[in-house]
């Protein structure tokens, strides 16, 4: 999805879509149309800044493509009573599938084994024995929808699971650790499924990696910002941990050379939810949130910070279109 398609209301022909990312003179576009824009669609990796929001004084809703929305300036949106939505649930199982595939691929060294065959090395000898999923204890960082879906898959595979999150979940029978460091000390594999943002920035640091140990594996299917990539590269180079499987990076699409060069790292181009089926469902939910809002029926999947419902927003819904 391109950045920031924007929607305004025209009483004669309904909603109008503006493809903001295609505008060559964005300042001129905002001068001409900014005051009429009522809805914005964006993605988790692009978001919308407070400076851009200032040029859209009548925005009522920001519909975000993806579960993560840390690039949306939530405080700025809250100050103006703007609804923010995301696309939970429709991508949960897809990302959990990818997490399991990345875990197994990293442990059993499937990309390396593929290269081994393609390069003709099989003709000269057998591929080296790999580590195994068997006997591992997996710690999940962030036991939300996706984290729980990953846990179900691990438990079905007869793998022990523990977790860390902001709070212990009383209805979850999985062992809980109040800090990531304690979790890392208790497991040998970490799967990251927590949201990005300031609270989780580089929570996987040198101390956590050291606690994970020489047999340790890190799998990241959430946000690259969760990992101190320099510390991870050093831990892999020094054999502080065993391997890493990464679907996300701090500065996409730029991947640190030290990670690319390490044969114990499996790198994917942020494809956790990237199937045709799931992206279609996510795009549909982005659209349905906008349409529901402009029909006066409220948002379908507001993010937790959005104060829905509220009296101010209810009055906005009942007001006639400008």
C-alpha positions, 0 to 999 in steps of 0.5 A, spaced: 500 500 500 502 506 498 503 512 503 497 516 506 491 515 501 486 521 503 479 521 503 474 527 503 467 528 503 463 531 497 455 531 498 454 530 491 458 524 489 460 521 496 467 519 498 473 521 494 480 518 494 486 522 493 492 518 492 497 523 496 503 519 495 502 520 487 502 528 488 509 531 486 507 537 489 505 535 496 505 542 499 500 545 494 496 539 494 495 540 502 494 547 501 488 546 496 485 540 499 488 539 506 482 543 510 477 538 506 480 531 508 476 527 513 479 520 513 486 518 512 489 511 510 496 509 512 500 503 514 504 501 520 511 502 517 509 509 514 504 512 519 503 519 519 506 525 523 504 530 527 506 535 522 502 532 517 496 532 521 497 539 523 495 540 515 489 536 515 485 540 521 478 536 519 481 529 520 476 524 524 479 518 522 486 514 521 485 507 518 492 503 519 494 497 514 497 493 519 497 491 527 503 495 528 501 503 528 507 506 532 509 511 526 502 514 527 503 520 532 498 517 537 498 523 542 497 528 537 491 524 534 488 523 541 489 531 543 484 532 537 479 526 538 481 523 532 480 515 531 485 511 530 484 503 527 488 498 525 487 491 522 488 485 528 485 478 527 485 478 520 493 477 520 494 473 526 494 466 523 498 468 517 504 471 522 504 465 527 505 460 521 511 465 518 514 465 525 513 457 526 516 456 519 522 461 520 523 458 527 524 451 524 528 454 518 533 457 522 534 451 527 534 446 521 538 451 517 533 450 511 536 456 507 543 454 508 541 447 506 538 449 499 544 453 497 548 447 499 544 443 494 544 449 488 551 450 489 552 442 487 556 441 494 551 435 496 555 431 490 561 432 495 558 430 501 553 430 506 550 437 509 552 438 516 547 436 522 543 441 524 540 444 531 533 441 533 526 444 535 526 438 540 527 439 547 527 447 546 524 451 551 521 457 547 520 464 550 514 469 547 515 476 548 508 479 547 503 474 548 497 478 544 493 475 539 499 473 535 503 471 541 498 466 543 497 463 536 504 462 536 504 459 543 498 454 540 503 452 535 508 450 539 504 447 544 501 442 539 509 441 537 510 438 544 515 444 545 515 448 552 513 455 552 513 461 557 512 468 556 513 475 558 509 481 557 507 488 560 502 484 565 501 477 567 495 474 564 490 471 569 487 466 564 493 464 561 496 457 564 503 458 560 509 460 565 510 468 566 516 472 567 516 479 569 522 481 566 525 479 559 532 478 562 528 473 567 525 470 561 531 469 557 535 466 563 529 460 563 529 459 556 533 457 550 529 461 544 526 467 544 520 469 539 518 476 539 511 478 537 511 485 541 509 492 538 514 497 536 515 504 540 519 507 545 517 502 550 520 496 547 526 499 543 532 495 543 529 491 549 533 485 546 540 487 548 547 484 550 545 482 557 538 479 554 542 475 549 548 473 554 542 470 558 539 466 553 546 463 552 550 459 547 544 455 544 540 461 544 536 463 538 532 469 537 526 469 532 523 476 530 516 477 527 514 484 530 518 490 529 526 491 528 526 496 533 525 491 539 532 488 537 539 492 538 542 489 532 549 491 533 549 487 540 545 481 536 551 481 530 556 481 536 553 476 540 552 471 533 560 473 531 562 471 538 558 465 539 554 468 545 548 465 541 547 460 536 542 463 531 537 468 529 531 468 524 529 475 522 523 478 518 524 485 520 529 490 521 530 497 524 531 500 518 528 497 512 530 495 507 537 496 509 539 490 513 546 491 517 552 487 513 554 484 519 547 480 519 547 479 512 554 476 512 553 471 518 551 464 516 547 463 522 542 468 520 536 467 516 533 474 513 526 475 510 524 481 507 518 483 512 513 478 509 510 476 516 503 477 513 505 478 506 500 473 502 495 475 497 489 472 502 491 476 508 493 482 505 486 482 501 483 481 508 487 487 511 486 492 505 478 490 506 478 492 513 482 498 512 476 500 507 471 498 512 473 502 518 473 508 513 466 506 510 463 504 517 465 511 520 463 515 514 456 512 515 456 514 522 456 507 525 463 508 528 470 504 527 470 497 527 477 496 530 479 502 534 486 501 537 486 501 545 488 508 546 482 511 542 477 513 547 471 510 543 466 511 544 466 518 547 461 524 548 465 528 543 466 523 538 459 521 538 457 528 537 462 528 531 458 522 528 451 526 529 454 532 526 452 533 518 457 533 513 461 539 512 
